[in-house]
Amino acid sequence: MTASIRIDNNQKPEPTLFSAIVTPHRSLSSTGFLLVMGLIGGVSFVGGIFFVLLGAWPVVGFLGLDVLLVYWAFRANYRAAAAFEEVTVTPSELRLRRVNQRGKVVEWTLNPVWTRLDRETHEEFGLLRLFLVSRGRRLLVASFLSPEERANFAAALSKALGEARRGPTQAVVS
């Protein structure tokens, strides 16, 4: 007697109920950055010339140091903008993938049936923090968003979790 095993590699992938990539907001474009740095550099240069004419030439070094510190702060801010969160919900799993500015990836996979959203709200400011809670784990999510955007994100994610709890549905066409 011969036994045969049939492996079906043509399984359909699960439908994605929700998918979002959350990134930090940066309001200053690269052109704006160049304009701001040019303005700061120009003001420091003119101020430096003024102090040199007054005989206070050591002030020029401090003005140059100010420009370098502002440049360094902007560069650090833009590096931090490389971080993001990716949230994906299918009928059988909720995946939270967090990538920091250095590229380090941390990933959690949760069962959407047992996952709930926990909200910390303030009556004046709105939704301050949003957490995914499952089996004793409490994961902060969508921290980059404003309170209004976080509320919209929570509504969409909550809807997707509800769909996952209902289970797969099949359309019947007659």
Biotite code that builds the C-alpha atoms (Angstrom):
import biotite.structure as struc

atoms = struc.array([
    struc.Atom([0.000, 0.000, 0.000], chain_id="A", res_id=1, res_name="MET", atom_name="CA", element="C"),
    struc.Atom([1.407, 3.360, -1.025], chain_id="A", res_id=2, res_name="THR", atom_name="CA", element="C"),
    struc.Atom([0.475, 6.574, 0.717], chain_id="A", res_id=3, res_name="ALA", atom_name="CA", element="C"),
    struc.Atom([0.563, 9.832, -1.141], chain_id="A", res_id=4, res_name="SER", atom_name="CA", element="C"),
    struc.Atom([0.518, 13.311, 0.225], chain_id="A", res_id=5, res_name="ILE", atom_name="CA", element="C"),
    struc.Atom([-0.808, 16.129, -1.844], chain_id="A", res_id=6, res_name="ARG", atom_name="CA", element="C"),
    struc.Atom([0.394, 19.602, -1.005], chain_id="A", res_id=7, res_name="ILE", atom_name="CA", element="C"),
    struc.Atom([-1.609, 22.457, -2.427], chain_id="A", res_id=8, res_name="ASP", atom_name="CA", element="C"),
    struc.Atom([0.727, 25.413, -2.919], chain_id="A", res_id=9, res_name="ASN", atom_name="CA", element="C"),
    struc.Atom([-1.959, 27.314, -4.786], chain_id="A", res_id=10, res_name="ASN", atom_name="CA", element="C"),
    struc.Atom([-3.842, 28.432, -1.692], chain_id="A", res_id=11, res_name="GLN", atom_name="CA", element="C"),
    struc.Atom([-5.358, 31.839, -2.055], chain_id="A", res_id=12, res_name="LYS", atom_name="CA", element="C"),
    struc.Atom([-3.827, 34.435, 0.235], chain_id="A", res_id=13, res_name="PRO", atom_name="CA", element="C"),
    struc.Atom([-6.048, 35.831, 2.924], chain_id="A", res_id=14, res_name="GLU", atom_name="CA", element="C"),
    struc.Atom([-7.777, 39.091, 2.106], chain_id="A", res_id=15, res_name="PRO", atom_name="CA", element="C"),
    struc.Atom([-6.340, 42.163, 3.751], chain_id="A", res_id=16, res_name="THR", atom_name="CA", element="C"),
    struc.Atom([-8.995, 43.842, 5.885], chain_id="A", res_id=17, res_name="LEU", atom_name="CA", element="C"),
    struc.Atom([-6.845, 46.798, 6.901], chain_id="A", res_id=18, res_name="PHE", atom_name="CA", element="C"),
    struc.Atom([-3.400, 48.025, 5.973], chain_id="A", res_id=19, res_name="SER", atom_name="CA", element="C"),
    struc.Atom([-1.739, 51.285, 7.022], chain_id="A", res_id=20, res_name="ALA", atom_name="CA", element="C"),
    struc.Atom([1.740, 52.721, 7.207], chain_id="A", res_id=21, res_name="ILE", atom_name="CA", element="C"),
    struc.Atom([2.061, 55.427, 9.844], chain_id="A", res_id=22, res_name="VAL", atom_name="CA", element="C"),
    struc.Atom([4.927, 57.882, 9.453], chain_id="A", res_id=23, res_name="THR", atom_name="CA", element="C"),
    struc.Atom([5.948, 60.957, 11.436], chain_id="A", res_id=24, res_name="PRO", atom_name="CA", element="C"),
    struc.Atom([4.720, 64.257, 10.044], chain_id="A", res_id=25, res_name="HIS", atom_name="CA", element="C"),
    struc.Atom([7.337, 66.716, 8.813], chain_id="A", res_id=26, res_name="ARG", atom_name="CA", element="C"),
    struc.Atom([5.993, 70.074, 7.681], chain_id="A", res_id=27, res_name="SER", atom_name="CA", element="C"),
    struc.Atom([9.268, 71.463, 6.329], chain_id="A", res_id=28, res_name="LEU", atom_name="CA", element="C"),
    struc.Atom([10.257, 70.222, 2.869], chain_id="A", res_id=29, res_name="SER", atom_name="CA", element="C"),
    struc.Atom([13.883, 70.020, 1.714], chain_id="A", res_id=30, res_name="SER", atom_name="CA", element="C"),
    struc.Atom([13.442, 73.311, -0.162], chain_id="A", res_id=31, res_name="THR", atom_name="CA", element="C"),
    struc.Atom([12.057, 74.911, 2.996], chain_id="A", res_id=32, res_name="GLY", atom_name="CA", element="C"),
    struc.Atom([15.015, 73.534, 4.944], chain_id="A", res_id=33, res_name="PHE", atom_name="CA", element="C"),
    struc.Atom([17.445, 75.138, 2.509], chain_id="A", res_id=34, res_name="LEU", atom_name="CA", element="C"),
    struc.Atom([15.587, 78.452, 2.735], chain_id="A", res_id=35, res_name="LEU", atom_name="CA", element="C"),
    struc.Atom([15.566, 78.426, 6.546], chain_id="A", res_id=36, res_name="VAL", atom_name="CA", element="C"),
    struc.Atom([19.246, 77.501, 6.722], chain_id="A", res_id=37, res_name="MET", atom_name="CA", element="C"),
    struc.Atom([20.088, 80.209, 4.158], chain_id="A", res_id=38, res_name="GLY", atom_name="CA", element="C"),
    struc.Atom([18.152, 82.774, 6.184], chain_id="A", res_id=39, res_name="LEU", atom_name="CA", element="C"),
    struc.Atom([19.831, 81.763, 9.457], chain_id="A", res_id=40, res_name="ILE", atom_name="CA", element="C"),
    struc.Atom([23.245, 81.700, 7.793], chain_id="A", res_id=41, res_name="GLY", atom_name="CA", element="C"),
    struc.Atom([22.647, 85.098, 6.174], chain_id="A", res_id=42, res_name="GLY", atom_name="CA", element="C"),
    struc.Atom([21.518, 86.726, 9.425], chain_id="A", res_id=43, res_name="VAL", atom_name="CA", element="C"),
    struc.Atom([24.516, 85.239, 11.250], chain_id="A", res_id=44, res_name="SER", atom_name="CA", element="C"),
    struc.Atom([26.880, 86.437, 8.517], chain_id="A", res_id=45, res_name="PHE", atom_name="CA", element="C"),
    struc.Atom([25.525, 89.993, 8.594], chain_id="A", res_id=46, res_name="VAL", atom_name="CA", element="C"),
    struc.Atom([25.581, 89.968, 12.396], chain_id="A", res_id=47, res_name="GLY", atom_name="CA", element="C"),
    struc.Atom([29.145, 88.632, 12.316], chain_id="A", res_id=48, res_name="GLY", atom_name="CA", element="C"),
    struc.Atom([30.293, 91.451, 10.022], chain_id="A", res_id=49, res_name="ILE", atom_name="CA", element="C"),
    struc.Atom([28.627, 93.977, 12.336], chain_id="A", res_id=50, res_name="PHE", atom_name="CA", element="C"),
    struc.Atom([30.459, 92.592, 15.382], chain_id="A", res_id=51, res_name="PHE", atom_name="CA", element="C"),
    struc.Atom([33.792, 92.440, 13.529], chain_id="A", res_id=52, res_name="VAL", atom_name="CA", element="C"),
    struc.Atom([33.408, 96.130, 12.648], chain_id="A", res_id=53, res_name="LEU", atom_name="CA", element="C"),
    struc.Atom([32.738, 96.867, 16.329], chain_id="A", res_id=54, res_name="LEU", atom_name="CA", element="C"),
    struc.Atom([35.917, 94.990, 17.273], chain_id="A", res_id=55, res_name="GLY", atom_name="CA", element="C"),
    struc.Atom([34.097, 92.068, 18.905], chain_id="A", res_id=56, res_name="ALA", atom_name="CA", element="C"),
    struc.Atom([35.439, 89.455, 16.486], chain_id="A", res_id=57, res_name="TRP", atom_name="CA", element="C"),
    struc.Atom([35.073, 86.464, 18.902], chain_id="A", res_id=58, res_name="PRO", atom_name="CA", element="C"),
    struc.Atom([31.279, 86.764, 18.543], chain_id="A", res_id=59, res_name="VAL", atom_name="CA", element="C"),
    struc.Atom([31.616, 85.530, 14.928], chain_id="A", res_id=60, res_name="VAL", atom_name="CA", element="C"),
    struc.Atom([32.598, 82.078, 16.189], chain_id="A", res_id=61, res_name="GLY", atom_name="CA", element="C"),
    struc.Atom([29.531, 81.845, 18.387], chain_id="A", res_id=62, res_name="PHE", atom_name="CA", element="C"),
    struc.Atom([27.264, 82.932, 15.528], chain_id="A", res_id=63, res_name="LEU", atom_name="CA", element="C"),
    struc.Atom([28.804, 80.224, 13.348], chain_id="A", res_id=64, res_name="GLY", atom_name="CA", element="C"),
    struc.Atom([28.311, 77.698, 16.142], chain_id="A", res_id=65, res_name="LEU", atom_name="CA", element="C"),
    struc.Atom([24.625, 78.664, 16.313], chain_id="A", res_id=66, res_name="ASP", atom_name="CA", element="C"),
    struc.Atom([24.224, 77.934, 12.598], chain_id="A", res_id=67, res_name="VAL", atom_name="CA", element="C"),
    struc.Atom([25.919, 74.542, 13.011], chain_id="A", res_id=68, res_name="LEU", atom_name="CA", element="C"),
    struc.Atom([23.712, 73.630, 15.978], chain_id="A", res_id=69, res_name="LEU", atom_name="CA", element="C"),
    struc.Atom([20.520, 74.540, 14.103], chain_id="A", res_id=70, res_name="VAL", atom_name="CA", element="C"),
    struc.Atom([21.736, 72.482, 11.106], chain_id="A", res_id=71, res_name="TYR", atom_name="CA", element="C"),
    struc.Atom([22.519, 69.516, 13.376], chain_id="A", res_id=72, res_name="TRP", atom_name="CA", element="C"),
    struc.Atom([19.069, 69.743, 15.024], chain_id="A", res_id=73, res_name="ALA", atom_name="CA", element="C"),
    struc.Atom([17.304, 69.730, 11.638], chain_id="A", res_id=74, res_name="PHE", atom_name="CA", element="C"),
    struc.Atom([19.360, 66.766, 10.421], chain_id="A", res_id=75, res_name="ARG", atom_name="CA", element="C"),
    struc.Atom([18.553, 64.803, 13.604], chain_id="A", res_id=76, res_name="ALA", atom_name="CA", element="C"),
    struc.Atom([14.871, 65.629, 13.096], chain_id="A", res_id=77, res_name="ASN", atom_name="CA", element="C"),
    struc.Atom([14.947, 64.388, 9.482], chain_id="A", res_id=78, res_name="TYR", atom_name="CA", element="C"),
    struc.Atom([16.720, 61.170, 10.536], chain_id="A", res_id=79, res_name="ARG", atom_name="CA", element="C"),
    struc.Atom([13.971, 60.542, 13.106], chain_id="A", res_id=80, res_name="ALA", atom_name="CA", element="C"),
    struc.Atom([11.420, 60.915, 10.286], chain_id="A", res_id=81, res_name="ALA", atom_name="CA", element="C"),
    struc.Atom([12.679, 57.653, 8.767], chain_id="A", res_id=82, res_name="ALA", atom_name="CA", element="C"),
    struc.Atom([10.796, 55.694, 11.453], chain_id="A", res_id=83, res_name="ALA", atom_name="CA", element="C"),
    struc.Atom([7.406, 54.158, 10.653], chain_id="A", res_id=84, res_name="PHE", atom_name="CA", element="C"),
    struc.Atom([4.778, 51.662, 11.791], chain_id="A", res_id=85, res_name="GLU", atom_name="CA", element="C"),
    struc.Atom([3.002, 49.208, 9.541], chain_id="A", res_id=86, res_name="GLU", atom_name="CA", element="C"),
    struc.Atom([-0.324, 47.724, 10.681], chain_id="A", res_id=87, res_name="VAL", atom_name="CA", element="C"),
    struc.Atom([-1.974, 44.935, 8.702], chain_id="A", res_id=88, res_name="THR", atom_name="CA", element="C"),
    struc.Atom([-5.137, 43.015, 9.581], chain_id="A", res_id=89, res_name="VAL", atom_name="CA", element="C"),
    struc.Atom([-6.264, 39.806, 7.887], chain_id="A", res_id=90, res_name="THR", atom_name="CA", element="C"),
    struc.Atom([-8.993, 37.448, 9.136], chain_id="A", res_id=91, res_name="PRO", atom_name="CA", element="C"),
    struc.Atom([-6.430, 35.375, 11.052], chain_id="A", res_id=92, res_name="SER", atom_name="CA", element="C"),
    struc.Atom([-3.751, 37.835, 12.175], chain_id="A", res_id=93, res_name="GLU", atom_name="CA", element="C"),
    struc.Atom([-2.982, 41.395, 13.125], chain_id="A", res_id=94, res_name="LEU", atom_name="CA", element="C"),
    struc.Atom([0.602, 42.329, 12.387], chain_id="A", res_id=95, res_name="ARG", atom_name="CA", element="C"),
    struc.Atom([2.290, 45.389, 13.870], chain_id="A", res_id=96, res_name="LEU", atom_name="CA", element="C"),
    struc.Atom([5.708, 46.121, 12.405], chain_id="A", res_id=97, res_name="ARG", atom_name="CA", element="C"),
    struc.Atom([7.679, 49.001, 13.898], chain_id="A", res_id=98, res_name="ARG", atom_name="CA", element="C"),
    struc.Atom([10.863, 50.303, 12.247], chain_id="A", res_id=99, res_name="VAL", atom_name="CA", element="C"),
    struc.Atom([12.943, 52.914, 14.071], chain_id="A", res_id=100, res_name="ASN", atom_name="CA", element="C"),
    struc.Atom([15.065, 55.625, 12.424], chain_id="A", res_id=101, res_name="GLN", atom_name="CA", element="C"),
    struc.Atom([18.098, 53.333, 12.370], chain_id="A", res_id=102, res_name="ARG", atom_name="CA", element="C"),
    struc.Atom([16.210, 50.577, 10.556], chain_id="A", res_id=103, res_name="GLY", atom_name="CA", element="C"),
    struc.Atom([15.778, 48.229, 13.538], chain_id="A", res_id=104, res_name="LYS", atom_name="CA", element="C"),
    struc.Atom([12.602, 46.198, 13.043], chain_id="A", res_id=105, res_name="VAL", atom_name="CA", element="C"),
    struc.Atom([10.365, 44.936, 15.841], chain_id="A", res_id=106, res_name="VAL", atom_name="CA", element="C"),
    struc.Atom([7.324, 42.918, 14.850], chain_id="A", res_id=107, res_name="GLU", atom_name="CA", element="C"),
    struc.Atom([4.331, 41.550, 16.738], chain_id="A", res_id=108, res_name="TRP", atom_name="CA", element="C"),
    struc.Atom([1.695, 39.156, 15.431], chain_id="A", res_id=109, res_name="THR", atom_name="CA", element="C"),
    struc.Atom([-1.603, 39.058, 17.301], chain_id="A", res_id=110, res_name="LEU", atom_name="CA", element="C"),
    struc.Atom([-4.861, 37.203, 16.842], chain_id="A", res_id=111, res_name="ASN", atom_name="CA", element="C"),
    struc.Atom([-7.434, 39.842, 15.769], chain_id="A", res_id=112, res_name="PRO", atom_name="CA", element="C"),
    struc.Atom([-10.239, 37.909, 17.466], chain_id="A", res_id=113, res_name="VAL", atom_name="CA", element="C"),
    struc.Atom([-8.580, 38.402, 20.869], chain_id="A", res_id=114, res_name="TRP", atom_name="CA", element="C"),
    struc.Atom([-7.268, 41.924, 20.256], chain_id="A", res_id=115, res_name="THR", atom_name="CA", element="C"),
    struc.Atom([-9.053, 45.032, 21.422], chain_id="A", res_id=116, res_name="ARG", atom_name="CA", element="C"),
    struc.Atom([-8.284, 48.740, 21.200], chain_id="A", res_id=117, res_name="LEU", atom_name="CA", element="C"),
    struc.Atom([-7.653, 50.685, 24.374], chain_id="A", res_id=118, res_name="ASP", atom_name="CA", element="C"),
    struc.Atom([-7.956, 54.461, 24.113], chain_id="A", res_id=119, res_name="ARG", atom_name="CA", element="C"),
    struc.Atom([-6.648, 57.221, 26.373], chain_id="A", res_id=120, res_name="GLU", atom_name="CA", element="C"),
    struc.Atom([-8.629, 60.360, 25.652], chain_id="A", res_id=121, res_name="THR", atom_name="CA", element="C"),
    struc.Atom([-8.636, 63.888, 26.974], chain_id="A", res_id=122, res_name="HIS", atom_name="CA", element="C"),
    struc.Atom([-11.833, 65.913, 26.727], chain_id="A", res_id=123, res_name="GLU", atom_name="CA", element="C"),
    struc.Atom([-10.019, 68.959, 25.364], chain_id="A", res_id=124, res_name="GLU", atom_name="CA", element="C"),
    struc.Atom([-7.334, 67.369, 23.175], chain_id="A", res_id=125, res_name="PHE", atom_name="CA", element="C"),
    struc.Atom([-9.047, 64.200, 21.947], chain_id="A", res_id=126, res_name="GLY", atom_name="CA", element="C"),
    struc.Atom([-7.468, 60.764, 21.540], chain_id="A", res_id=127, res_name="LEU", atom_name="CA", element="C"),
    struc.Atom([-4.018, 60.965, 23.144], chain_id="A", res_id=128, res_name="LEU", atom_name="CA", element="C"),
    struc.Atom([-2.884, 57.329, 22.975], chain_id="A", res_id=129, res_name="ARG", atom_name="CA", element="C"),
    struc.Atom([-4.106, 54.202, 21.240], chain_id="A", res_id=130, res_name="LEU", atom_name="CA", element="C"),
    struc.Atom([-3.095, 50.703, 22.356], chain_id="A", res_id=131, res_name="PHE", atom_name="CA", element="C"),
    struc.Atom([-3.559, 47.211, 20.957], chain_id="A", res_id=132, res_name="LEU", atom_name="CA", element="C"),
    struc.Atom([-4.338, 44.905, 23.887], chain_id="A", res_id=133, res_name="VAL", atom_name="CA", element="C"),
    struc.Atom([-4.120, 41.132, 23.559], chain_id="A", res_id=134, res_name="SER", atom_name="CA", element="C"),
    struc.Atom([-3.261, 38.402, 26.072], chain_id="A", res_id=135, res_name="ARG", atom_name="CA", element="C"),
    struc.Atom([-1.695, 40.737, 28.600], chain_id="A", res_id=136, res_name="GLY", atom_name="CA", element="C"),
    struc.Atom([0.253, 42.698, 26.000], chain_id="A", res_id=137, res_name="ARG", atom_name="CA", element="C"),
    struc.Atom([-0.390, 46.392, 25.541], chain_id="A", res_id=138, res_name="ARG", atom_name="CA", element="C"),
    struc.Atom([1.240, 47.875, 22.446], chain_id="A", res_id=139, res_name="LEU", atom_name="CA", element="C"),
    struc.Atom([1.215, 51.584, 21.661], chain_id="A", res_id=140, res_name="LEU", atom_name="CA", element="C"),
    struc.Atom([0.214, 52.211, 18.052], chain_id="A", res_id=141, res_name="VAL", atom_name="CA", element="C"),
    struc.Atom([-0.129, 55.276, 15.797], chain_id="A", res_id=142, res_name="ALA", atom_name="CA", element="C"),
    struc.Atom([1.862, 57.511, 18.141], chain_id="A", res_id=143, res_name="SER", atom_name="CA", element="C"),
    struc.Atom([3.045, 59.630, 15.180], chain_id="A", res_id=144, res_name="PHE", atom_name="CA", element="C"),
    struc.Atom([-0.476, 60.810, 14.366], chain_id="A", res_id=145, res_name="LEU", atom_name="CA", element="C"),
    struc.Atom([-2.341, 63.864, 15.624], chain_id="A", res_id=146, res_name="SER", atom_name="CA", element="C"),
    struc.Atom([-5.325, 63.204, 17.945], chain_id="A", res_id=147, res_name="PRO", atom_name="CA", element="C"),
    struc.Atom([-7.841, 63.667, 15.101], chain_id="A", res_id=148, res_name="GLU", atom_name="CA", element="C"),
    struc.Atom([-5.879, 61.408, 12.714], chain_id="A", res_id=149, res_name="GLU", atom_name="CA", element="C"),
    struc.Atom([-5.452, 58.863, 15.529], chain_id="A", res_id=150, res_name="ARG", atom_name="CA", element="C"),
    struc.Atom([-9.242, 58.822, 16.074], chain_id="A", res_id=151, res_name="ALA", atom_name="CA", element="C"),
    struc.Atom([-9.831, 58.158, 12.349], chain_id="A", res_id=152, res_name="ASN", atom_name="CA", element="C"),
    struc.Atom([-7.151, 55.451, 12.412], chain_id="A", res_id=153, res_name="PHE", atom_name="CA", element="C"),
    struc.Atom([-8.789, 53.865, 15.494], chain_id="A", res_id=154, res_name="ALA", atom_name="CA", element="C"),
    struc.Atom([-12.208, 53.841, 13.814], chain_id="A", res_id=155, res_name="ALA", atom_name="CA", element="C"),
    struc.Atom([-10.871, 52.132, 10.684], chain_id="A", res_id=156, res_name="ALA", atom_name="CA", element="C"),
    struc.Atom([-8.822, 49.614, 12.686], chain_id="A", res_id=157, res_name="LEU", atom_name="CA", element="C"),
    struc.Atom([-11.774, 48.878, 14.959], chain_id="A", res_id=158, res_name="SER", atom_name="CA", element="C"),
    struc.Atom([-13.948, 48.199, 11.906], chain_id="A", res_id=159, res_name="LYS", atom_name="CA", element="C"),
    struc.Atom([-11.322, 45.791, 10.521], chain_id="A", res_id=160, res_name="ALA", atom_name="CA", element="C"),
    struc.Atom([-11.069, 43.964, 13.862], chain_id="A", res_id=161, res_name="LEU", atom_name="CA", element="C"),
    struc.Atom([-14.866, 43.630, 13.861], chain_id="A", res_id=162, res_name="GLY", atom_name="CA", element="C"),
    struc.Atom([-14.747, 42.104, 10.380], chain_id="A", res_id=163, res_name="GLU", atom_name="CA", element="C"),
    struc.Atom([-12.054, 39.665, 11.513], chain_id="A", res_id=164, res_name="ALA", atom_name="CA", element="C"),
    struc.Atom([-14.174, 38.623, 14.519], chain_id="A", res_id=165, res_name="ARG", atom_name="CA", element="C"),
    struc.Atom([-17.150, 37.878, 12.258], chain_id="A", res_id=166, res_name="ARG", atom_name="CA", element="C"),
    struc.Atom([-15.016, 35.409, 10.360], chain_id="A", res_id=167, res_name="GLY", atom_name="CA", element="C"),
    struc.Atom([-14.813, 34.743, 6.650], chain_id="A", res_id=168, res_name="PRO", atom_name="CA", element="C"),
    struc.Atom([-17.899, 35.484, 4.649], chain_id="A", res_id=169, res_name="THR", atom_name="CA", element="C"),
    struc.Atom([-18.713, 34.198, 1.231], chain_id="A", res_id=170, res_name="GLN", atom_name="CA", element="C"),
    struc.Atom([-20.901, 35.958, -1.262], chain_id="A", res_id=171, res_name="ALA", atom_name="CA", element="C"),
    struc.Atom([-23.603, 33.804, -2.776], chain_id="A", res_id=172, res_name="VAL", atom_name="CA", element="C"),
    struc.Atom([-24.388, 34.681, -6.352], chain_id="A", res_id=173, res_name="VAL", atom_name="CA", element="C"),
    struc.Atom([-27.605, 33.286, -7.781], chain_id="A", res_id=174, res_name="SER", atom_name="CA", element="C"),
])
